[in-house]
């Protein structure tokens, strides 16, 4: 169960550890929490369960940003990033960080995107490469419970993912310093033919201790599974 004290402690420790590494450039921003009445009203109006961890998070931070880059032989590469939207933007497509979505080449994606409005709520966005636009997101669907799933390809693929609770997702991104590779593990070997929880498919992903110096050496495009305790896809 998340608490404000736990979130604040882990966030501050995360920023401190990143800032102490001379090879890392880190930028972060934490918005003040929203009033609990505002959070609960948004959830009720949009048919989203009053998930305790979700309410706790948004009353702690109504928007959270983290970006850290590693200086590797004079070139910058992504170490981790978090782009969590204010709660009012969860049903606002213009705030979904997909600027190319309605371009002609993405017309098919835009069709699915339109169908998603009002039914899915993207709340965190990230990229793997400094030069790439954001095309990966964590979302939850309208339903009886808040199950977080990872989408990629400008949210065109919304089903091939293991599920985590909102609290498990926050714990994961804080424990892995916002690593995009850790979130990618949720999609390894998953398909829309089955609904499987990450705690069953990738139990070590949700529990393994991650050391920052080792994470800095990780090629985030390769071998994420083994590093985070999951088998290679």
MARTORTI-96873 format. One record per atom (N, C-alpha, C): residue in three letters; x negated, y negated, z; chain; residue number from 0. Coordinates in steps of 0.1 Angstrom, whole numbers. Last residue first. Example, Ala and Ser with C-alpha at 12.3 -4.5 7.8 and 13.67 -1.06 7.14 Angstrom:
# residues 2
R   voti      px      py      pz   drenkol   bati
R    Ser    -128      22      71         A      1
R    Ser    -137      11      71         A      1
R    Ser    -129       0      79         A      1
R    Ala    -132      57      78         A      0
R    Ala    -123      45      78         A      0
R    Ala    -132      33      78         A      0
# end
This chain:
# residues 233
R   voti      px      py      pz   drenkol   bati
R    Unk    -129     132    -242         A    232
R    Unk    -117     135    -250         A    232
R    Unk    -121     143    -262         A    232
R    Unk    -146     145    -214         A    231
R    Unk    -147     138    -226         A    231
R    Unk    -135     142    -235         A    231
R    Unk    -129     144    -182         A    230
R    Unk    -136     151    -192         A    230
R    Unk    -136     143    -205         A    230
R    Unk    -137     119    -157         A    229
R    Unk    -127     125    -165         A    229
R    Unk    -135     133    -177         A    229
R    Unk    -154     102    -142         A    228
R    Unk    -149     114    -136         A    228
R    Unk    -139     122    -144         A    228
R    Unk    -164      80    -155         A    227
R    Unk    -153      78    -145         A    227
R    Unk    -147      91    -140         A    227
R    Unk    -183      92    -171         A    226
R    Unk    -187      82    -162         A    226
R    Unk    -176      81    -151         A    226
R    Unk    -167     108    -188         A    225
R    Unk    -176     114    -179         A    225
R    Unk    -180     105    -168         A    225
R    Unk    -152      88    -202         A    224
R    Unk    -146      99    -195         A    224
R    Unk    -155     104    -184         A    224
R    Unk    -169      71    -217         A    223
R    Unk    -162      66    -205         A    223
R    Unk    -157      77    -196         A    223
R    Unk    -184      77    -239         A    222
R    Unk    -186      85    -227         A    222
R    Unk    -179      79    -214         A    222
R    Unk    -185      45    -254         A    221
R    Unk    -188      59    -254         A    221
R    Unk    -189      65    -240         A    221
R    Unk    -181      19    -252         A    220
R    Unk    -174      25    -263         A    220
R    Unk    -176      40    -263         A    220
R    Unk    -196      10    -231         A    219
R    Unk    -182      11    -229         A    219
R    Unk    -174      17    -240         A    219
R    Unk    -224      22    -219         A    218
R    Unk    -219      19    -232         A    218
R    Unk    -204      21    -232         A    218
R    Unk    -235      12    -187         A    217
R    Unk    -226      20    -195         A    217
R    Unk    -223      14    -208         A    217
R    Unk    -250      -3    -170         A    216
R    Unk    -257       4    -181         A    216
R    Unk    -248      12    -190         A    216
R    Unk    -232     -13    -152         A    215
R    Unk    -238     -23    -162         A    215
R    Unk    -246     -16    -173         A    215
R    Unk    -227       9    -137         A    214
R    Unk    -216       4    -146         A    214
R    Unk    -222      -5    -157         A    214
R    Unk    -249       9    -121         A    213
R    Unk    -247      20    -130         A    213
R    Unk    -237      16    -141         A    213
R    Unk    -246     -15    -106         A    212
R    Unk    -258     -13    -114         A    212
R    Unk    -256      -2    -125         A    212
R    Unk    -220      -9     -93         A    211
R    Unk    -221     -19    -103         A    211
R    Unk    -234     -17    -112         A    211
R    Unk    -206      22     -88         A    210
R    Unk    -216      13     -85         A    210
R    Unk    -219       4     -96         A    210
R    Unk    -176      36     -78         A    209
R    Unk    -183      30     -89         A    209
R    Unk    -193      20     -84         A    209
R    Unk    -162      65     -65         A    208
R    Unk    -169      52     -62         A    208
R    Unk    -177      48     -74         A    208
R    Unk    -131      78     -76         A    207
R    Unk    -145      78     -76         A    207
R    Unk    -151      64     -73         A    207
R    Unk    -103      77     -76         A    206
R    Unk    -109      78     -63         A    206
R    Unk    -125      76     -64         A    206
R    Unk     -91      77    -101         A    205
R    Unk     -85      69     -91         A    205
R    Unk     -92      69     -77         A    205
R    Unk    -107      95    -115         A    204
R    Unk    -106      81    -120         A    204
R    Unk    -100      72    -109         A    204
R    Unk    -101     119    -104         A    203
R    Unk    -114     112    -100         A    203
R    Unk    -114      98    -104         A    203
R    Unk     -77     127    -116         A    202
R    Unk     -77     124    -102         A    202
R    Unk     -90     116     -98         A    202
R    Unk     -63     128    -143         A    201
R    Unk     -76     122    -140         A    201
R    Unk     -78     118    -125         A    201
R    Unk     -38     141    -141         A    200
R    Unk     -47     144    -152         A    200
R    Unk     -62     139    -149         A    200
R    Unk     -27     133    -116         A    199
R    Unk     -28     147    -119         A    199
R    Unk     -38     150    -131         A    199
R    Unk     -30     106    -116         A    198
R    Unk     -34     113    -104         A    198
R    Unk     -35     128    -106         A    198
R    Unk     -17      99    -139         A    197
R    Unk     -32      99    -139         A    197
R    Unk     -37     106    -127         A    197
R    Unk      10     119    -149         A    196
R    Unk       5     109    -141         A    196
R    Unk     -11     110    -140         A    196
R    Unk      26     122    -181         A    195
R    Unk      18     128    -170         A    195
R    Unk      12     117    -162         A    195
R    Unk      49     131    -202         A    194
R    Unk      47     121    -193         A    194
R    Unk      39     126    -181         A    194
R    Unk      45     140    -237         A    193
R    Unk      45     143    -223         A    193
R    Unk      43     131    -214         A    193
R    Unk      43     131    -262         A    192
R    Unk      51     143    -260         A    192
R    Unk      52     146    -245         A    192
R    Unk      26     110    -266         A    191
R    Unk      39     106    -262         A    191
R    Unk      48     119    -260         A    191
R    Unk      -5     121    -250         A    190
R    Unk       3     118    -262         A    190
R    Unk      17     115    -257         A    190
R    Unk     -40     120    -240         A    189
R    Unk     -26     119    -237         A    189
R    Unk     -18     116    -250         A    189
R    Unk     -67     121    -243         A    188
R    Unk     -60     133    -244         A    188
R    Unk     -45     133    -241         A    188
R    Unk     -71      91    -226         A    187
R    Unk     -78     103    -231         A    187
R    Unk     -70     115    -231         A    187
R    Unk     -59      69    -215         A    186
R    Unk     -54      73    -228         A    186
R    Unk     -61      86    -233         A    186
R    Unk     -73      62    -193         A    185
R    Unk     -59      66    -191         A    185
R    Unk     -53      71    -204         A    185
R    Unk     -97      53    -201         A    184
R    Unk     -96      67    -197         A    184
R    Unk     -82      71    -196         A    184
R    Unk     -94      26    -204         A    183
R    Unk     -93      34    -216         A    183
R    Unk     -91      49    -213         A    183
R    Unk     -99      16    -179         A    182
R    Unk     -85      16    -183         A    182
R    Unk     -83      26    -195         A    182
R    Unk    -127      19    -180         A    181
R    Unk    -119      26    -170         A    181
R    Unk    -105      27    -174         A    181
R    Unk    -134       1    -200         A    180
R    Unk    -137      15    -202         A    180
R    Unk    -129      24    -192         A    180
R    Unk    -131     -24    -190         A    179
R    Unk    -121     -19    -200         A    179
R    Unk    -122      -4    -202         A    179
R    Unk    -135     -31    -156         A    178
R    Unk    -141     -25    -168         A    178
R    Unk    -130     -20    -177         A    178
R    Unk    -130     -45    -132         A    177
R    Unk    -123     -49    -145         A    177
R    Unk    -129     -43    -157         A    177
R    Unk    -144     -31    -113         A    176
R    Unk    -149     -44    -117         A    176
R    Unk    -143     -49    -130         A    176
R    Unk    -133      -8    -103         A    175
R    Unk    -142      -7    -115         A    175
R    Unk    -146     -20    -120         A    175
R    Unk    -117     -17     -82         A    174
R    Unk    -128      -8     -79         A    174
R    Unk    -137      -6     -90         A    174
R    Unk     -99     -33     -96         A    173
R    Unk    -108     -39     -86         A    173
R    Unk    -119     -30     -84         A    173
R    Unk     -86     -15    -112         A    172
R    Unk     -93     -25    -119         A    172
R    Unk    -102     -33    -109         A    172
R    Unk     -75       3     -92         A    171
R    Unk     -84       8    -103         A    171
R    Unk     -92      -4    -109         A    171
R    Unk     -57     -13     -77         A    170
R    Unk     -69      -6     -71         A    170
R    Unk     -79      -2     -81         A    170
R    Unk     -39     -18     -98         A    169
R    Unk     -47     -29     -92         A    169
R    Unk     -59     -23     -85         A    169
R    Unk     -29       8    -103         A    168
R    Unk     -36       1    -113         A    168
R    Unk     -44     -11    -108         A    168
R    Unk     -17      15     -79         A    167
R    Unk     -29      23     -83         A    167
R    Unk     -36      15     -94         A    167
R    Unk       4      -4     -78         A    166
R    Unk      -7      -4     -68         A    166
R    Unk     -19       3     -72         A    166
R    Unk      19       6    -100         A    165
R    Unk      13      -8    -101         A    165
R    Unk       2      -9     -90         A    165
R    Unk      10      40    -108         A    164
R    Unk      18      30    -102         A    164
R    Unk      12      16    -103         A    164
R    Unk       3      53    -141         A    163
R    Unk      -1      50    -127         A    163
R    Unk       9      40    -121         A    163
R    Unk       2      78    -167         A    162
R    Unk       9      67    -159         A    162
R    Unk       3      65    -145         A    162
R    Unk     -16      81    -197         A    161
R    Unk     -12      86    -184         A    161
R    Unk      -6      75    -176         A    161
R    Unk      -5      76    -231         A    160
R    Unk     -12      71    -219         A    160
R    Unk      -7      79    -207         A    160
R    Unk       9      67    -257         A    159
R    Unk      -1      77    -255         A    159
R    Unk     -10      73    -243         A    159
R    Unk      27      45    -260         A    158
R    Unk      32      58    -253         A    158
R    Unk      21      68    -250         A    158
R    Unk      23      23    -275         A    157
R    Unk      27      21    -262         A    157
R    Unk      30      34    -254         A    157
R    Unk       8       8    -301         A    156
R    Unk       8      22    -294         A    156
R    Unk      11      20    -280         A    156
R    Unk       9     -18    -305         A    155
R    Unk      16     -10    -314         A    155
R    Unk      18       4    -308         A    155
R    Unk      -5     -37    -290         A    154
R    Unk       7     -31    -284         A    154
R    Unk      15     -23    -294         A    154
R    Unk     -28     -40    -305         A    153
R    Unk     -19     -50    -304         A    153
R    Unk      -5     -45    -300         A    153
R    Unk     -41     -15    -298         A    152
R    Unk     -38     -18    -311         A    152
R    Unk     -26     -28    -312         A    152
R    Unk     -26      -1    -267         A    151
R    Unk     -37      -7    -275         A    151
R    Unk     -32     -10    -289         A    151
R    Unk     -15       2    -233         A    150
R    Unk     -13       1    -247         A    150
R    Unk     -24      -5    -255         A    150
R    Unk     -10      20    -204         A    149
R    Unk     -20      12    -212         A    149
R    Unk     -16      13    -227         A    149
R    Unk      15      17    -179         A    148
R    Unk       9      24    -190         A    148
R    Unk       0      15    -198         A    148
R    Unk      30      20    -147         A    147
R    Unk      22      12    -156         A    147
R    Unk      15      21    -167         A    147
R    Unk      63      21    -136         A    146
R    Unk      51      29    -141         A    146
R    Unk      43      21    -150         A    146
R    Unk      85      14    -113         A    145
R    Unk      75       7    -120         A    145
R    Unk      63      16    -124         A    145
R    Unk     117      30    -118         A    144
R    Unk     104      29    -111         A    144
R    Unk      95      21    -120         A    144
R    Unk     138      27    -135         A    143
R    Unk     141      30    -121         A    143
R    Unk     129      28    -112         A    143
R    Unk     131       1    -159         A    142
R    Unk     135      14    -155         A    142
R    Unk     137      15    -140         A    142
R    Unk     111     -15    -183         A    141
R    Unk     123     -16    -175         A    141
R    Unk     128      -2    -171         A    141
R    Unk      76      -7    -181         A    140
R    Unk      89      -7    -188         A    140
R    Unk     100     -10    -178         A    140
R    Unk      45     -24    -180         A    139
R    Unk      55     -15    -174         A    139
R    Unk      68     -17    -181         A    139
R    Unk      12     -25    -193         A    138
R    Unk      25     -29    -193         A    138
R    Unk      33     -20    -184         A    138
R    Unk     -19     -37    -203         A    137
R    Unk     -12     -29    -194         A    137
R    Unk       2     -34    -193         A    137
R    Unk     -35     -39    -236         A    136
R    Unk     -27     -44    -225         A    136
R    Unk     -22     -34    -216         A    136
R    Unk     -56     -51    -262         A    135
R    Unk     -52     -40    -253         A    135
R    Unk     -45     -46    -241         A    135
R    Unk     -66     -71    -277         A    134
R    Unk     -56     -62    -283         A    134
R    Unk     -52     -50    -274         A    134
R    Unk     -80    -102    -281         A    133
R    Unk     -74     -92    -271         A    133
R    Unk     -64     -84    -278         A    133
R    Unk    -105    -102    -306         A    132
R    Unk     -93    -108    -299         A    132
R    Unk     -88     -97    -290         A    132
R    Unk    -141     -98    -303         A    131
R    Unk    -127     -93    -306         A    131
R    Unk    -117    -101    -300         A    131
R    Unk    -165    -106    -295         A    130
R    Unk    -160    -112    -307         A    130
R    Unk    -146    -107    -311         A    130
R    Unk    -171     -91    -272         A    129
R    Unk    -170    -106    -271         A    129
R    Unk    -164    -112    -283         A    129
R    Unk    -151     -63    -268         A    128
R    Unk    -162     -69    -274         A    128
R    Unk    -160     -84    -273         A    128
R    Unk    -128     -53    -255         A    127
R    Unk    -140     -45    -254         A    127
R    Unk    -153     -53    -259         A    127
R    Unk    -104     -71    -236         A    126
R    Unk    -111     -68    -248         A    126
R    Unk    -123     -60    -245         A    126
R    Unk     -70     -73    -221         A    125
R    Unk     -85     -73    -221         A    125
R    Unk     -90     -69    -234         A    125
R    Unk     -44     -81    -198         A    124
R    Unk     -49     -80    -212         A    124
R    Unk     -64     -80    -211         A    124
R    Unk     -14     -75    -180         A    123
R    Unk     -28     -76    -180         A    123
R    Unk     -34     -73    -194         A    123
R    Unk      14     -73    -185         A    122
R    Unk       9     -82    -174         A    122
R    Unk      -6     -84    -173         A    122
R    Unk      43     -68    -204         A    121
R    Unk      28     -68    -204         A    121
R    Unk      23     -78    -193         A    121
R    Unk      70     -51    -202         A    120
R    Unk      65     -64    -195         A    120
R    Unk      50     -63    -194         A    120
R    Unk      97     -41    -222         A    119
R    Unk      84     -39    -216         A    119
R    Unk      79     -52    -212         A    119
R    Unk     122     -52    -229         A    118
R    Unk     121     -38    -224         A    118
R    Unk     108     -35    -218         A    118
R    Unk     119     -78    -238         A    117
R    Unk     130     -75    -229         A    117
R    Unk     130     -61    -223         A    117
R    Unk     105     -66    -267         A    116
R    Unk     109     -78    -259         A    116
R    Unk     121     -75    -251         A    116
R    Unk     102     -45    -284         A    115
R    Unk      97     -43    -270         A    115
R    Unk     102     -55    -262         A    115
R    Unk     111     -52    -309         A    114
R    Unk     119     -42    -302         A    114
R    Unk     115     -41    -287         A    114
R    Unk      90     -68    -316         A    113
R    Unk     103     -74    -314         A    113
R    Unk     112     -65    -306         A    113
R    Unk      70     -48    -319         A    112
R    Unk      68     -59    -309         A    112
R    Unk      82     -65    -306         A    112
R    Unk      78     -35    -342         A    111
R    Unk      78     -28    -329         A    111
R    Unk      78     -38    -317         A    111
R    Unk      73     -56    -359         A    110
R    Unk      86     -50    -359         A    110
R    Unk      88     -43    -345         A    110
R    Unk      46     -61    -357         A    109
R    Unk      55     -71    -352         A    109
R    Unk      69     -66    -351         A    109
R    Unk      36     -39    -369         A    108
R    Unk      34     -40    -355         A    108
R    Unk      44     -50    -349         A    108
R    Unk      41     -45    -396         A    107
R    Unk      47     -34    -390         A    107
R    Unk      47     -34    -374         A    107
R    Unk      26     -69    -399         A    106
R    Unk      41     -70    -400         A    106
R    Unk      47     -58    -393         A    106
R    Unk       0     -76    -399         A    105
R    Unk       5     -69    -388         A    105
R    Unk      20     -68    -387         A    105
R    Unk      -5     -91    -422         A    104
R    Unk     -11     -77    -421         A    104
R    Unk      -6     -69    -409         A    104
R    Unk       9    -115    -416         A    103
R    Unk      14    -106    -426         A    103
R    Unk       8     -91    -424         A    103
R    Unk      10    -122    -381         A    102
R    Unk       4    -124    -394         A    102
R    Unk       9    -113    -403         A    102
R    Unk      20    -118    -356         A    101
R    Unk      30    -121    -366         A    101
R    Unk      24    -124    -380         A    101
R    Unk      -3    -113    -341         A    100
R    Unk       7    -103    -342         A    100
R    Unk      17    -106    -353         A    100
R    Unk     -25    -128    -334         A     99
R    Unk     -24    -123    -348         A     99
R    Unk     -12    -114    -351         A     99
R    Unk     -24    -133    -307         A     98
R    Unk     -22    -144    -317         A     98
R    Unk     -20    -139    -331         A     98
R    Unk     -16    -121    -281         A     97
R    Unk     -17    -114    -294         A     97
R    Unk     -15    -124    -305         A     97
R    Unk      -9    -130    -255         A     96
R    Unk     -23    -129    -259         A     96
R    Unk     -25    -120    -272         A     96
R    Unk      17    -135    -246         A     95
R    Unk      12    -121    -246         A     95
R    Unk      -2    -119    -252         A     95
R    Unk      31    -157    -246         A     94
R    Unk      20    -157    -236         A     94
R    Unk      14    -143    -236         A     94
R    Unk      52    -154    -263         A     93
R    Unk      42    -164    -267         A     93
R    Unk      30    -164    -257         A     93
R    Unk      69    -136    -250         A     92
R    Unk      60    -131    -260         A     92
R    Unk      49    -141    -264         A     92
R    Unk      76    -134    -218         A     91
R    Unk      75    -145    -227         A     91
R    Unk      65    -140    -238         A     91
R    Unk      79    -118    -195         A     90
R    Unk      89    -116    -206         A     90
R    Unk      88    -127    -216         A     90
R    Unk      58    -127    -180         A     89
R    Unk      58    -113    -183         A     89
R    Unk      69    -110    -194         A     89
R    Unk      56    -153    -172         A     88
R    Unk      52    -150    -185         A     88
R    Unk      53    -135    -189         A     88
R    Unk      62    -154    -145         A     87
R    Unk      72    -159    -154         A     87
R    Unk      69    -156    -169         A     87
R    Unk      39    -144    -133         A     86
R    Unk      50    -135    -134         A     86
R    Unk      61    -141    -144         A     86
R    Unk       9    -151    -151         A     85
R    Unk      19    -154    -141         A     85
R    Unk      31    -147    -143         A     85
R    Unk     -12    -123    -162         A     84
R    Unk      -3    -134    -164         A     84
R    Unk       5    -138    -152         A     84
R    Unk     -45    -114    -160         A     83
R    Unk     -32    -111    -155         A     83
R    Unk     -24    -124    -155         A     83
R    Unk     -70    -103    -173         A     82
R    Unk     -63    -114    -177         A     82
R    Unk     -48    -112    -173         A     82
R    Unk    -103     -92    -168         A     81
R    Unk     -89     -91    -164         A     81
R    Unk     -82    -104    -168         A     81
R    Unk    -133     -74    -179         A     80
R    Unk    -124     -86    -179         A     80
R    Unk    -110     -82    -174         A     80
R    Unk    -167     -65    -181         A     79
R    Unk    -154     -63    -176         A     79
R    Unk    -146     -76    -178         A     79
R    Unk    -189     -67    -199         A     78
R    Unk    -189     -58    -188         A     78
R    Unk    -175     -55    -182         A     78
R    Unk    -197     -73    -232         A     77
R    Unk    -187     -73    -222         A     77
R    Unk    -190     -63    -211         A     77
R    Unk    -228     -89    -239         A     76
R    Unk    -219     -78    -242         A     76
R    Unk    -209     -78    -230         A     76
R    Unk    -250    -111    -256         A     75
R    Unk    -240    -109    -246         A     75
R    Unk    -231     -97    -249         A     75
R    Unk    -286    -109    -261         A     74
R    Unk    -272    -108    -266         A     74
R    Unk    -262    -106    -255         A     74
R    Unk    -310    -109    -248         A     73
R    Unk    -306    -121    -254         A     73
R    Unk    -292    -121    -260         A     73
R    Unk    -310     -83    -237         A     72
R    Unk    -320     -87    -247         A     72
R    Unk    -316     -99    -255         A     72
R    Unk    -280     -88    -225         A     71
R    Unk    -288     -76    -229         A     71
R    Unk    -297     -80    -241         A     71
R    Unk    -262    -100    -201         A     70
R    Unk    -272    -105    -210         A     70
R    Unk    -281     -93    -213         A     70
R    Unk    -228     -93    -198         A     69
R    Unk    -241     -89    -194         A     69
R    Unk    -251     -94    -205         A     69
R    Unk    -200    -110    -184         A     68
R    Unk    -208    -106    -196         A     68
R    Unk    -222    -103    -191         A     68
R    Unk    -167    -110    -171         A     67
R    Unk    -182    -110    -168         A     67
R    Unk    -189    -103    -180         A     67
R    Unk    -139    -126    -161         A     66
R    Unk    -146    -122    -173         A     66
R    Unk    -161    -122    -169         A     66
R    Unk    -106    -128    -148         A     65
R    Unk    -120    -124    -145         A     65
R    Unk    -127    -121    -159         A     65
R    Unk     -77    -142    -134         A     64
R    Unk     -86    -140    -145         A     64
R    Unk    -100    -137    -141         A     64
R    Unk     -43    -141    -126         A     63
R    Unk     -57    -138    -121         A     63
R    Unk     -65    -136    -134         A     63
R    Unk     -12    -150    -112         A     62
R    Unk     -22    -152    -123         A     62
R    Unk     -36    -150    -118         A     62
R    Unk      -5    -155     -84         A     61
R    Unk       4    -156     -96         A     61
R    Unk      -4    -160    -108         A     61
R    Unk     -14    -137     -58         A     60
R    Unk     -20    -144     -69         A     60
R    Unk     -10    -144     -81         A     60
R    Unk       4    -129     -37         A     59
R    Unk     -10    -132     -34         A     59
R    Unk     -16    -140     -45         A     59
R    Unk      28    -124     -49         A     58
R    Unk      28    -135     -39         A     58
R    Unk      14    -138     -33         A     58
R    Unk      19    -105     -66         A     57
R    Unk      23    -118     -72         A     57
R    Unk      25    -128     -62         A     57
R    Unk      14     -83     -48         A     56
R    Unk       3     -89     -57         A     56
R    Unk       7    -103     -61         A     56
R    Unk      38     -78     -35         A     55
R    Unk      27     -83     -28         A     55
R    Unk      16     -89     -36         A     55
R    Unk      54     -70     -57         A     54
R    Unk      58     -82     -50         A     54
R    Unk      46     -87     -42         A     54
R    Unk      40     -46     -63         A     53
R    Unk      41     -57     -73         A     53
R    Unk      45     -70     -67         A     53
R    Unk      43     -32     -40         A     52
R    Unk      30     -36     -44         A     52
R    Unk      30     -47     -55         A     52
R    Unk      71     -28     -40         A     51
R    Unk      64     -35     -29         A     51
R    Unk      51     -40     -33         A     51
R    Unk      94     -33     -66         A     50
R    Unk      82     -26     -62         A     50
R    Unk      74     -33     -51         A     50
R    Unk     122     -36     -73         A     49
R    Unk     115     -44     -63         A     49
R    Unk     103     -36     -57         A     49
R    Unk     125     -28    -108         A     48
R    Unk     126     -25     -94         A     48
R    Unk     118     -34     -85         A     48
R    Unk     140     -50    -131         A     47
R    Unk     127     -44    -127         A     47
R    Unk     129     -41    -112         A     47
R    Unk     158     -66    -145         A     46
R    Unk     161     -52    -143         A     46
R    Unk     149     -44    -139         A     46
R    Unk     154     -93    -145         A     45
R    Unk     149     -85    -157         A     45
R    Unk     151     -70    -155         A     45
R    Unk     164    -103    -122         A     44
R    Unk     170    -108    -134         A     44
R    Unk     166    -100    -146         A     44
R    Unk     148     -90    -103         A     43
R    Unk     162     -87    -104         A     43
R    Unk     168     -91    -117         A     43
R    Unk     123    -102    -109         A     42
R    Unk     124     -88    -110         A     42
R    Unk     139     -84    -111         A     42
R    Unk     129    -129    -103         A     41
R    Unk     124    -125    -116         A     41
R    Unk     127    -110    -119         A     41
R    Unk     134    -127     -75         A     40
R    Unk     145    -132     -85         A     40
R    Unk     141    -128     -99         A     40
R    Unk     110    -120     -65         A     39
R    Unk     121    -111     -64         A     39
R    Unk     132    -114     -73         A     39
R    Unk      95    -143     -71         A     38
R    Unk      91    -130     -76         A     38
R    Unk     103    -120     -76         A     38
R    Unk     109    -162     -56         A     37
R    Unk     107    -164     -70         A     37
R    Unk     104    -150     -77         A     37
R    Unk     106    -153     -30         A     36
R    Unk     120    -154     -35         A     36
R    Unk     119    -155     -51         A     36
R    Unk      79    -156     -26         A     35
R    Unk      85    -142     -27         A     35
R    Unk      99    -143     -33         A     35
R    Unk      62    -179     -46         A     34
R    Unk      71    -177     -35         A     34
R    Unk      77    -163     -37         A     34
R    Unk      29    -168     -59         A     33
R    Unk      43    -174     -61         A     33
R    Unk      51    -171     -49         A     33
R    Unk      -4    -177     -50         A     32
R    Unk       7    -168     -51         A     32
R    Unk      20    -175     -53         A     32
R    Unk     -27    -196     -71         A     31
R    Unk     -19    -194     -58         A     31
R    Unk      -8    -185     -60         A     31
R    Unk     -49    -179     -93         A     30
R    Unk     -39    -189     -90         A     30
R    Unk     -32    -186     -77         A     30
R    Unk     -83    -176     -98         A     29
R    Unk     -72    -170     -90         A     29
R    Unk     -61    -181     -88         A     29
R    Unk    -108    -169    -120         A     28
R    Unk     -98    -179    -116         A     28
R    Unk     -87    -172    -109         A     28
R    Unk    -142    -167    -131         A     27
R    Unk    -130    -161    -125         A     27
R    Unk    -121    -173    -121         A     27
R    Unk    -170    -155    -148         A     26
R    Unk    -160    -166    -147         A     26
R    Unk    -148    -160    -141         A     26
R    Unk    -205    -147    -149         A     25
R    Unk    -191    -144    -144         A     25
R    Unk    -183    -156    -144         A     25
R    Unk    -231    -131    -163         A     24
R    Unk    -224    -144    -163         A     24
R    Unk    -210    -141    -160         A     24
R    Unk    -259    -112    -152         A     23
R    Unk    -244    -113    -154         A     23
R    Unk    -240    -128    -154         A     23
R    Unk    -284    -108    -144         A     22
R    Unk    -281    -106    -158         A     22
R    Unk    -267    -108    -162         A     22
R    Unk    -285    -112    -116         A     21
R    Unk    -290    -123    -125         A     21
R    Unk    -287    -121    -140         A     21
R    Unk    -258    -106     -95         A     20
R    Unk    -266    -100    -105         A     20
R    Unk    -271    -110    -115         A     20
R    Unk    -242    -119     -78         A     19
R    Unk    -255    -117     -73         A     19
R    Unk    -264    -110     -83         A     19
R    Unk    -217    -119     -90         A     18
R    Unk    -224    -132     -90         A     18
R    Unk    -239    -130     -85         A     18
R    Unk    -207     -94     -84         A     17
R    Unk    -210     -98     -98         A     17
R    Unk    -219    -110     -98         A     17
R    Unk    -204     -96     -56         A     16
R    Unk    -213     -86     -62         A     16
R    Unk    -217     -90     -76         A     16
R    Unk    -184    -117     -55         A     15
R    Unk    -198    -118     -48         A     15
R    Unk    -208    -108     -54         A     15
R    Unk    -163    -105     -67         A     14
R    Unk    -169    -117     -73         A     14
R    Unk    -183    -119     -67         A     14
R    Unk    -158     -83     -50         A     13
R    Unk    -160     -81     -64         A     13
R    Unk    -167     -93     -70         A     13
R    Unk    -152     -97     -26         A     12
R    Unk    -164     -88     -26         A     12
R    Unk    -168     -85     -41         A     12
R    Unk    -128    -110     -33         A     11
R    Unk    -140    -118     -29         A     11
R    Unk    -153    -109     -30         A     11
R    Unk    -112     -88     -38         A     10
R    Unk    -114     -98     -48         A     10
R    Unk    -127    -105     -45         A     10
R    Unk    -111     -75     -13         A      9
R    Unk    -117     -68     -24         A      9
R    Unk    -120     -78     -36         A      9
R    Unk     -99     -95       3         A      8
R    Unk    -112     -90       7         A      8
R    Unk    -118     -83      -6         A      8
R    Unk     -74     -99     -10         A      7
R    Unk     -84    -110      -8         A      7
R    Unk     -98    -105      -6         A      7
R    Unk     -62     -74      -7         A      6
R    Unk     -65     -80     -20         A      6
R    Unk     -75     -91     -20         A      6
R    Unk     -60     -72      21         A      5
R    Unk     -68     -62      13         A      5
R    Unk     -72     -68       0         A      5
R    Unk     -43     -93      27         A      4
R    Unk     -57     -93      33         A      4
R    Unk     -66     -83      25         A      4
R    Unk     -20     -87      13         A      3
R    Unk     -27     -99      10         A      3
R    Unk     -42     -98      15         A      3
R    Unk     -19     -51       5         A      2
R    Unk     -16     -63      14         A      2
R    Unk     -24     -75       9         A      2
R    Unk      -6     -21     -10         A      1
R    Unk     -14     -34     -10         A      1
R    Unk     -10     -44       0         A      1
R    Unk      -8      12       0         A      0
R    Unk       0       0       0         A      0
R    Unk      -9     -13       0         A      0
# end
